[in-house]
Every structure is written in C-alpha cells, then in structure tokens.
Amino acid sequence: MQAWVEHQVVVDSVADFRWRTFLVNSEIFLEDILAVDLVDLEVLEAVPQEEDV
C-alpha cells in the first residue's frame, strides 16, 4: 500500500477505467481497498494498472 501512495499519477479516463476493472477482478486488491480509508481509495484510483502483476 505504501508504494502505491508514493506513485501517484494522473491517468486518462480509459486507463482509470481499466485500473478500476483490474481491481474489481482481483480479490486480493479488493480486500486491500475495503480495508483503507476513502482518502486512500482516492489515491488508489489515481494509480495506473500494472499488467505484469
């Protein structure tokens, strides 16, 4: 989680949508999202998806 916060970036709507879809389809990431505050969630939404994960 800490690494994600450090790598905040601005992404376009398509990349943002793909990242959200990736998170929804990943139970591990979804569990992390449910465990963080809304402020942290906003940060996660700004992180680009990593296809090599």
C-alpha positions in Angstrom: 0.0 0.0 0.0 2.8 2.4 0.9 4.4 2.0 -2.6 1.1 2.8 -4.3 0.7 6.1 -2.3 4.2 7.1 -3.4 3.5 6.6 -7.1 0.5 8.9 -7.6 0.0 9.8 -11.2 -2.7 11.4 -13.3 -4.3 8.9 -15.8 -6.8 9.4 -18.6 -10.4 8.0 -18.3 -9.6 4.8 -20.2 -6.6 3.9 -18.1 -8.6 4.8 -15.0 -11.4 2.5 -16.1 -9.0 -0.3 -16.8 -7.4 0.1 -13.4 -10.7 0.0 -11.6 -11.8 -3.0 -13.6 -8.5 -4.7 -12.7 -9.0 -4.0 -9.0 -12.6 -5.3 -9.1 -11.4 -8.5 -10.7 -8.7 -9.1 -8.1 -9.9 -10.3 -4.7 -6.5 -9.5 -3.2 -6.6 -5.9 -4.3 -10.3 -5.7 -3.5 -9.6 -6.8 0.1 -7.0 -4.0 0.4 -9.4 -1.4 -0.9 -12.1 -2.4 1.6 -9.5 -2.1 4.4 -8.4 1.5 3.6 -10.0 4.9 4.2 -11.8 6.9 1.5 -8.8 9.2 1.2 -6.5 6.3 0.5 -9.1 4.9 -2.0 -8.9 8.2 -4.0 -5.1 7.7 -4.2 -5.5 4.1 -5.4 -7.8 5.3 -8.2 -5.1 7.5 -9.5 -2.6 4.7 -9.8 -2.1 3.2 -13.3 -2.7 -0.5 -13.7 0.2 -2.9 -13.7 -0.4 -5.6 -16.3 2.6 -7.6 -15.2 1.1 -8.3 -11.7 
